[in-house]
Amino acid sequence: MMKKLFITLLVTFCLAFSLNAQRRLTLEECINIALDNNINIKTARNNAISAKAGYTQSKLNFLPSISAGASHRWSEGLSFDQTSGGLVNATTLSGGGSINANMTIFNGFSNALNVDQRKLQYEAAEQAIESNIQFTEAQVVGSFLQLIVAKEQLKIAEQTLELLNEQLGQQEKRQSAGVGNMEQVYNFKSRVAQQKLLIVNQENSLATAELTLIQLLLLDSTQDYEFAGITTDDAELESNIETYGSVFDRALAYSPSLKSSQYTLEASKKSSKSAEYAWMPSLTLNGSWSTGWSSNVRKFARDGNGDLILDPVTNRPTDIGVQDLSTQFENNVSKSASLNLSIPLFTRFQNRTGFQQARIQVLNSELNYELAKNNLTNQVQQAYLNLVNAQTQYTATKESLINLNTAFEFAKNRYDNGTIDFVTYLQSLNGKNNGELQLVQSKYGILLRKLILDIYTGDELKLPGSN
């Protein structure tokens, strides 16, 4: 009994631990999760499926259409019976069936232009998927690196607090030994309190960055996640940057949003051409087969020679009932074929209005294409300039931080020896902290802009390692 209870408790503990365990996510995993969960990408894929179905249907529109029908009718009173071919005044039951086929031979090139238009729309929808993927990757990379920067800033703030606490402890010991003073102790206590407040703010910024990324990935925000850090290589950070012209040309050639706009523009031109040809005549071929039956088609008695047997009272053929259906269906078969020409002489200006609207759509598509090109140009220019600035700042900050650290060590020693005041010491410490923050921002700024440019140019993402 105790053994079973122990096993049950152990299993329960393991399950609870597994449910509450942190899920560790790298940048690559975050990108993959976002691509799997993003609603815009799913919608774009559905639109592409719909566009493909429309493209397939446009090719099938060249085939003839065939339909079949059947009917059963009841009528009472005076009417013309189509099946019996006479005017009757009686209760009539009738019915029949038909097969109809029609095929468009010529309709002003509408079907051919529709195929081209649907194909372009399908290609535009496919590129829209890639455009959404590109946008999502850029969002995740930016959000993830913002989170890493927030973690690094918190780490620097905590290291500074540790240093201040160490200095505070030394000042308290000196004051207790009678060689220090309370002013210095309170100066450090004030600075420690300020640093703790700064850490609280940094923790809040980190929590906000984590929530932003979790929401972007469409993950359950009630679960606990840990986001892996990023390892950087100084040689890679300081490597030569490709020329802007080369980067822009590759981004222009790859851009799925630009291709989607271009395909949409070409599709609107096909639509305009189709509207322009709407005044042309159309030629269709139709064919039908039908048969029917009626209760007014009667069967009459005949003798052995096949002659009608007359009723001795009325001197009319002897009616023995309704003609059987199989015979009626066989005798009442009707076939037809027709070639129809339709010329639109006056359509209440619908064709002219349709053409005008199609031309407006072409103009709007041209503007959308120019807008997409301008957006791409601005995005690549901004990302490239930010990369150059971040790399320049990184090189300068890296050299400056060496001097700031050296200056701080001198200031710390001099302050411990009582040769400089607290304000001078604090200025040196703040300079060191600012240098470290600038180095972190420029370092991850380089990584972000390089990844963004890789996304814009369609290159395989060279994701940094995790730690």
C-alpha positions as CSV (number, residue, x, y, z in Angstrom):
1,M,0.0,0.0,0.0
2,M,2.8,2.4,1.0
3,K,4.7,1.5,-2.2
4,K,1.6,2.4,-4.4
5,L,1.2,5.6,-2.5
6,F,4.9,6.5,-3.0
7,I,4.7,5.8,-6.8
8,T,1.5,7.9,-7.1
9,L,3.2,10.8,-5.3
10,L,6.3,10.4,-7.4
11,V,4.4,10.4,-10.7
12,T,2.3,13.4,-9.6
13,F,5.5,15.3,-8.6
14,C,7.1,14.5,-12.0
15,L,4.0,15.7,-13.9
16,A,3.8,18.9,-11.9
17,F,7.5,19.5,-12.4
18,S,7.2,18.9,-16.2
19,L,4.2,21.2,-16.5
20,N,5.9,24.0,-14.5
21,A,9.4,23.6,-16.1
22,Q,10.7,26.5,-18.2
23,R,10.6,26.1,-21.9
24,R,13.9,27.4,-23.4
25,L,13.7,29.0,-26.8
26,T,16.5,30.0,-29.1
27,L,16.2,32.6,-31.9
28,E,15.8,30.0,-34.5
29,E,13.1,28.2,-32.6
30,C,11.3,31.5,-32.1
31,I,11.3,32.2,-35.9
32,N,10.0,28.7,-36.6
33,I,7.2,29.0,-34.0
34,A,6.2,32.3,-35.4
35,L,6.1,31.0,-39.0
36,D,3.9,28.1,-37.8
37,N,1.5,30.1,-35.8
38,N,1.3,33.5,-37.6
39,I,-2.3,34.1,-38.7
40,N,-1.4,36.4,-41.6
41,I,0.8,33.6,-43.1
42,K,-2.0,31.1,-42.7
43,T,-4.5,33.5,-44.4
44,A,-2.1,34.2,-47.2
45,R,-1.7,30.4,-47.8
46,N,-5.5,30.1,-47.9
47,N,-5.7,32.9,-50.4
48,A,-3.1,31.2,-52.5
49,I,-5.1,28.0,-52.5
50,S,-8.2,29.9,-53.5
51,A,-6.3,31.7,-56.3
52,K,-4.9,28.4,-57.6
53,A,-8.5,27.0,-57.7
54,G,-9.5,30.1,-59.7
55,Y,-6.6,29.6,-62.1
56,T,-7.5,26.0,-62.6
57,Q,-11.2,26.9,-63.2
58,S,-10.2,29.5,-65.8
59,K,-8.6,26.8,-67.9
60,L,-11.6,24.5,-67.5
61,N,-13.9,27.3,-68.8
62,F,-12.9,26.3,-72.3
63,L,-14.7,22.9,-71.9
64,P,-18.4,22.6,-72.8
65,S,-21.0,22.6,-70.0
66,I,-23.5,19.7,-69.8
67,S,-26.6,19.6,-67.7
68,A,-29.5,17.2,-67.3
69,G,-33.1,17.8,-66.1
70,A,-36.3,16.0,-65.4
71,S,-39.8,17.2,-64.7
72,H,-43.3,16.0,-63.6
73,R,-46.3,18.3,-64.2
74,W,-50.0,18.3,-63.3
75,S,-52.5,20.5,-65.0
76,E,-56.3,20.8,-65.1
77,G,-58.6,22.6,-67.6
78,L,-58.0,23.8,-71.1
79,S,-54.3,23.6,-72.2
80,F,-52.2,22.7,-75.1
81,D,-50.5,19.3,-74.6
82,Q,-47.0,19.6,-76.1
83,T,-46.5,15.8,-76.0
84,S,-49.8,14.8,-77.6
85,G,-49.8,17.8,-79.9
86,G,-53.3,18.9,-79.3
87,L,-55.6,21.1,-77.3
88,V,-57.2,19.3,-74.3
89,N,-59.6,20.1,-71.6
90,A,-58.9,17.6,-68.9
91,T,-56.7,16.7,-66.0
92,T,-53.3,16.0,-67.4
93,L,-50.2,14.3,-65.9
94,S,-47.0,14.7,-67.9
95,G,-43.3,14.7,-67.5
96,G,-40.0,14.3,-69.3
97,G,-36.2,14.6,-69.2
98,S,-33.6,16.4,-71.1
99,I,-29.8,16.8,-71.6
100,N,-28.4,20.1,-72.7
101,A,-24.9,21.1,-73.7
102,N,-23.3,24.4,-74.7
103,M,-19.8,25.5,-75.6
104,T,-18.3,29.0,-76.0
105,I,-16.4,29.2,-79.3
106,F,-15.5,32.8,-79.1
107,N,-16.3,35.5,-76.5
108,G,-13.9,38.3,-77.3
109,F,-10.8,36.5,-76.0
110,S,-12.4,36.7,-72.5
111,N,-11.5,33.1,-71.5
112,A,-7.9,33.4,-72.8
113,L,-7.4,36.7,-70.9
114,N,-9.0,35.3,-67.8
115,V,-6.5,32.4,-67.8
116,D,-3.6,34.9,-67.9
117,Q,-5.2,37.1,-65.3
118,R,-5.9,34.2,-62.9
119,K,-2.4,32.8,-63.3
120,L,-0.9,36.2,-62.4
121,Q,-3.2,36.5,-59.4
122,Y,-2.1,33.0,-58.2
123,E,1.6,34.0,-58.6
124,A,0.8,37.2,-56.7
125,A,-0.8,35.2,-53.9
126,E,2.2,32.9,-53.7
127,Q,4.5,35.9,-53.3
128,A,2.2,37.4,-50.7
129,I,3.0,34.3,-48.6
130,E,6.7,34.9,-48.9
131,S,6.1,38.6,-48.1
132,N,4.3,37.7,-44.9
133,I,7.1,35.2,-44.0
134,Q,9.7,37.9,-44.6
135,F,7.8,40.4,-42.4
136,T,7.3,37.9,-39.6
137,E,11.0,36.9,-39.6
138,A,12.0,40.6,-39.3
139,Q,9.5,41.1,-36.5
140,V,10.8,38.1,-34.5
141,V,14.5,39.0,-35.0
142,G,13.9,42.6,-33.9
143,S,11.8,41.6,-30.9
144,F,14.2,38.8,-29.8
145,L,17.3,41.0,-30.0
146,Q,15.4,43.8,-28.1
147,L,14.8,41.2,-25.4
148,I,18.5,40.2,-25.4
149,V,19.6,43.9,-25.1
150,A,17.2,44.3,-22.1
151,K,18.7,41.2,-20.5
152,E,22.3,42.6,-21.0
153,Q,21.3,46.0,-19.6
154,L,19.8,44.3,-16.5
155,K,23.0,42.2,-16.2
156,I,25.1,45.4,-16.3
157,A,22.9,47.1,-13.7
158,E,23.1,44.1,-11.4
159,Q,26.9,44.1,-11.7
160,T,27.0,47.8,-10.9
161,L,24.8,47.1,-7.8
162,E,27.2,44.4,-6.7
163,L,30.1,46.8,-7.0
164,L,28.3,49.5,-5.1
165,N,27.4,47.1,-2.3
166,E,31.0,46.1,-2.1
167,Q,32.1,49.7,-1.9
168,L,29.4,50.4,0.7
169,G,30.6,47.5,2.8
170,Q,34.1,48.9,2.7
171,Q,32.9,52.4,3.8
172,E,30.9,51.0,6.6
173,K,34.0,49.1,7.9
174,R,36.1,52.2,7.7
175,Q,33.5,54.2,9.5
176,S,33.3,51.6,12.2
177,A,37.1,51.6,12.5
178,G,37.0,55.4,13.0
179,V,38.9,56.2,9.8
180,G,35.8,56.9,7.6
181,N,32.8,59.2,7.8
182,M,29.1,58.8,7.7
183,E,28.7,61.1,4.7
184,Q,30.5,58.6,2.4
185,V,28.3,55.8,3.8
186,Y,25.1,57.7,3.1
187,N,26.4,58.6,-0.3
188,F,26.8,55.0,-1.2
189,K,23.5,54.0,0.4
190,S,21.7,56.6,-1.7
191,R,23.5,55.4,-4.8
192,V,22.6,51.7,-4.0
193,A,19.0,52.7,-3.6
194,Q,19.0,54.5,-6.9
195,Q,20.6,51.5,-8.6
196,K,18.0,49.1,-7.1
197,L,15.3,51.3,-8.6
198,L,17.1,51.2,-11.9
199,I,17.2,47.4,-11.7
200,V,13.4,47.4,-11.1
201,N,12.9,49.5,-14.2
202,Q,15.2,47.2,-16.2
203,E,13.3,44.1,-15.0
204,N,10.0,45.7,-16.0
205,S,11.5,46.5,-19.5
206,L,12.7,42.9,-19.8
207,A,9.2,41.6,-18.8
208,T,7.6,43.8,-21.4
209,A,10.0,42.6,-24.1
210,E,9.4,39.0,-23.1
211,L,5.6,39.5,-23.3
212,T,5.9,41.3,-26.6
213,L,7.8,38.3,-28.1
214,I,5.5,35.7,-26.5
215,Q,2.5,37.5,-28.0
216,L,4.2,37.8,-31.4
217,L,4.8,34.0,-31.3
218,L,1.2,33.4,-30.2
219,L,2.3,31.3,-27.3
220,D,0.5,30.8,-24.0
221,S,1.5,33.7,-21.8
222,T,0.7,31.8,-18.6
223,Q,3.6,29.4,-19.2
224,D,7.2,30.1,-18.2
225,Y,9.7,30.7,-20.9
226,E,13.4,31.2,-21.0
227,F,15.0,32.8,-24.0
228,A,18.5,31.8,-24.8
229,G,21.3,34.4,-25.1
230,I,23.3,35.0,-28.2
231,T,27.0,34.5,-28.7
232,T,28.9,37.1,-30.8
233,D,32.1,37.1,-32.7
234,D,34.2,40.3,-32.8
235,A,35.6,39.4,-36.2
236,E,32.1,39.0,-37.6
237,L,30.9,42.2,-36.0
238,E,33.8,44.2,-37.5
239,S,33.8,42.5,-40.9
240,N,33.6,44.6,-44.1
241,I,30.1,45.5,-45.2
242,E,28.8,44.9,-48.7
243,T,28.3,48.0,-50.8
244,Y,24.8,49.5,-50.6
245,G,24.3,49.2,-54.4
246,S,24.9,45.5,-54.3
247,V,22.6,45.0,-51.3
248,F,19.8,47.1,-52.8
249,D,20.0,45.3,-56.2
250,R,19.7,41.9,-54.5
251,A,16.8,43.1,-52.3
252,L,15.1,44.5,-55.3
253,A,15.4,41.3,-57.3
254,Y,14.2,39.1,-54.4
255,S,11.5,41.2,-52.7
256,P,8.3,39.1,-52.6
257,S,6.1,42.1,-51.8
258,L,7.4,43.9,-54.9
259,K,6.9,40.8,-57.0
260,S,3.4,40.4,-55.7
261,S,2.6,44.0,-56.6
262,Q,4.1,43.5,-60.0
263,Y,2.0,40.4,-60.6
264,T,-1.1,42.2,-59.4
265,L,-0.4,45.1,-61.8
266,E,0.0,42.7,-64.7
267,A,-3.3,40.9,-63.7
268,S,-5.1,44.3,-63.7
269,K,-3.8,45.0,-67.2
270,K,-5.3,41.6,-68.4
271,S,-8.6,42.6,-66.7
272,S,-8.5,45.9,-68.5
273,K,-7.9,44.2,-71.8
274,S,-10.8,41.9,-71.3
275,A,-13.1,44.9,-70.5
276,E,-11.8,46.6,-73.7
277,Y,-12.9,43.5,-75.7
278,A,-16.3,43.3,-74.1
279,W,-17.9,45.0,-77.2
280,M,-16.9,42.1,-79.4
281,P,-19.5,39.5,-80.5
282,S,-19.7,36.1,-78.9
283,L,-20.3,32.8,-80.6
284,T,-21.7,29.8,-78.8
285,L,-22.7,26.2,-79.8
286,N,-25.7,24.6,-78.2
287,G,-27.2,21.1,-78.4
288,S,-30.1,19.3,-76.6
289,W,-31.8,16.0,-76.4
290,S,-35.2,15.6,-74.7
291,T,-38.2,13.3,-74.4
292,G,-41.4,13.2,-72.5
293,W,-44.7,11.5,-71.7
294,S,-48.3,12.6,-71.2
295,S,-51.5,11.0,-69.9
296,N,-53.2,12.4,-73.0
297,V,-51.3,10.0,-75.2
298,R,-53.6,7.0,-75.3
299,K,-53.3,3.4,-76.4
300,F,-56.0,2.0,-78.7
301,A,-57.2,-1.6,-79.2
302,R,-56.1,-3.3,-82.5
303,D,-57.1,-6.5,-84.2
304,G,-54.8,-9.3,-85.4
305,N,-54.1,-7.4,-88.6
306,G,-53.1,-4.3,-86.6
307,D,-56.2,-2.3,-87.5
308,L,-57.9,-0.2,-85.0
309,I,-61.0,-1.6,-83.3
310,L,-63.8,0.9,-83.3
311,D,-66.3,1.2,-80.4
312,P,-69.7,0.1,-81.7
313,V,-71.5,3.0,-79.8
314,T,-69.2,6.0,-80.5
315,N,-67.7,4.6,-83.7
316,R,-64.3,5.8,-82.3
317,P,-61.1,3.8,-81.7
318,T,-61.4,1.8,-78.4
319,D,-59.3,3.5,-75.7
320,I,-57.6,0.9,-73.5
321,G,-55.5,3.3,-71.4
322,V,-52.4,5.6,-71.4
323,Q,-49.7,4.7,-73.8
324,D,-46.9,2.9,-71.9
325,L,-44.0,5.2,-70.9
326,S,-41.2,3.3,-72.7
327,T,-43.0,3.7,-76.0
328,Q,-43.8,7.4,-75.3
329,F,-40.1,8.1,-74.4
330,E,-39.0,6.4,-77.6
331,N,-41.5,8.1,-79.8
332,N,-41.2,11.6,-78.3
333,V,-37.4,12.0,-78.6
334,S,-36.4,15.5,-79.7
335,K,-32.9,16.6,-80.7
336,S,-31.6,20.1,-81.6
337,A,-28.4,21.9,-82.3
338,S,-27.8,25.6,-82.8
339,L,-25.0,28.1,-83.4
340,N,-25.7,31.4,-81.7
341,L,-24.1,34.8,-82.5
342,S,-24.6,37.6,-80.0
343,I,-23.5,41.2,-80.8
344,P,-23.7,43.8,-78.0
345,L,-25.2,46.8,-79.8
346,F,-26.3,48.8,-76.7
347,T,-25.6,47.7,-73.1
348,R,-26.6,50.9,-71.3
349,F,-23.0,51.9,-71.3
350,Q,-22.1,49.0,-69.1
351,N,-19.1,48.0,-71.3
352,R,-17.8,51.6,-71.3
353,T,-18.1,51.9,-67.5
354,G,-16.5,48.5,-67.0
355,F,-13.5,49.6,-69.1
356,Q,-13.2,52.9,-67.2
357,Q,-13.2,51.1,-63.9
358,A,-10.7,48.5,-65.2
359,R,-8.3,51.4,-66.2
360,I,-8.6,53.0,-62.8
361,Q,-7.7,49.6,-61.3
362,V,-4.6,49.5,-63.5
363,L,-3.6,53.0,-62.3
364,N,-4.1,52.0,-58.7
365,S,-2.0,48.9,-59.2
366,E,0.8,51.0,-60.7
367,L,0.7,53.3,-57.6
368,N,0.7,50.3,-55.3
369,Y,3.8,48.9,-57.2
370,E,5.6,52.3,-56.8
371,L,4.6,52.4,-53.1
372,A,6.0,48.9,-52.5
373,K,9.2,49.9,-54.3
374,N,9.5,53.1,-52.3
375,N,8.9,51.2,-49.0
376,L,11.5,48.6,-49.9
377,T,14.0,51.3,-50.8
378,N,13.4,53.2,-47.5
379,Q,13.6,50.0,-45.5
380,V,16.9,48.8,-47.1
381,Q,18.4,52.3,-46.9
382,Q,17.5,52.7,-43.2
383,A,18.7,49.2,-42.3
384,Y,22.0,49.7,-44.2
385,L,22.6,53.1,-42.6
386,N,21.8,51.7,-39.2
387,L,24.3,48.8,-39.8
388,V,27.1,51.2,-40.8
389,N,26.4,53.5,-37.8
390,A,26.2,50.5,-35.4
391,Q,29.5,49.1,-36.7
392,T,31.2,52.5,-36.4
393,Q,29.8,53.0,-32.9
394,Y,30.9,49.5,-31.9
395,T,34.5,50.1,-33.0
396,A,34.7,53.4,-31.2
397,T,32.8,52.2,-28.1
398,K,35.0,49.2,-27.8
399,E,38.2,51.3,-27.8
400,S,36.6,53.9,-25.5
401,L,35.5,51.2,-23.0
402,I,39.0,50.1,-22.5
403,N,40.0,53.6,-21.4
404,L,36.8,54.0,-19.3
405,N,37.5,50.8,-17.4
406,T,41.1,51.8,-16.8
407,A,40.0,55.3,-15.7
408,F,37.4,53.7,-13.4
409,E,40.0,51.4,-11.7
410,F,42.2,54.5,-11.1
411,A,39.3,56.5,-9.7
412,K,38.2,53.6,-7.5
413,N,41.7,53.2,-6.0
414,R,42.0,57.0,-5.5
415,Y,38.6,57.1,-3.9
416,D,39.6,54.3,-1.6
417,N,42.7,56.2,-0.7
418,G,40.7,59.4,-0.1
419,T,42.3,61.5,-2.8
420,I,39.1,62.2,-4.8
421,D,35.5,62.9,-3.7
422,F,32.4,60.8,-4.2
423,V,31.1,63.0,-7.1
424,T,34.3,62.3,-9.1
425,Y,34.1,58.6,-8.4
426,L,30.5,58.5,-9.4
427,Q,31.2,60.3,-12.7
428,S,33.8,57.7,-13.5
429,L,31.4,54.9,-12.6
430,N,28.6,56.4,-14.8
431,G,31.0,56.7,-17.7
432,K,32.0,53.1,-17.4
433,N,28.3,52.0,-17.3
434,N,27.3,54.2,-20.2
435,G,30.2,52.7,-22.2
436,E,29.1,49.2,-21.5
437,L,25.5,50.0,-22.4
438,Q,26.6,51.6,-25.7
439,L,28.7,48.6,-26.5
440,V,25.8,46.2,-26.0
441,Q,23.4,48.4,-28.0
442,S,25.9,48.7,-30.9
443,K,26.8,45.0,-30.8
444,Y,23.3,43.8,-31.1
445,G,22.4,46.6,-33.4
446,I,25.0,45.1,-35.9
447,L,23.5,41.6,-35.5
448,L,19.9,43.0,-36.0
449,R,20.7,45.0,-39.1
450,K,22.7,42.2,-40.7
451,L,19.9,39.7,-40.1
452,I,17.4,42.2,-41.4
453,L,19.4,42.8,-44.6
454,D,19.7,39.0,-45.1
455,I,16.0,38.8,-44.8
456,Y,15.5,41.6,-47.4
457,T,18.0,40.1,-49.9
458,G,16.6,36.5,-49.4
459,D,19.9,35.1,-48.2
460,E,19.9,32.2,-45.8
461,L,19.8,33.5,-42.2
462,K,23.2,33.2,-40.5
463,L,21.7,33.0,-37.0
464,P,24.2,33.5,-34.1
465,G,24.9,30.8,-31.6
466,S,23.0,30.5,-28.3
467,N,24.3,30.4,-24.8
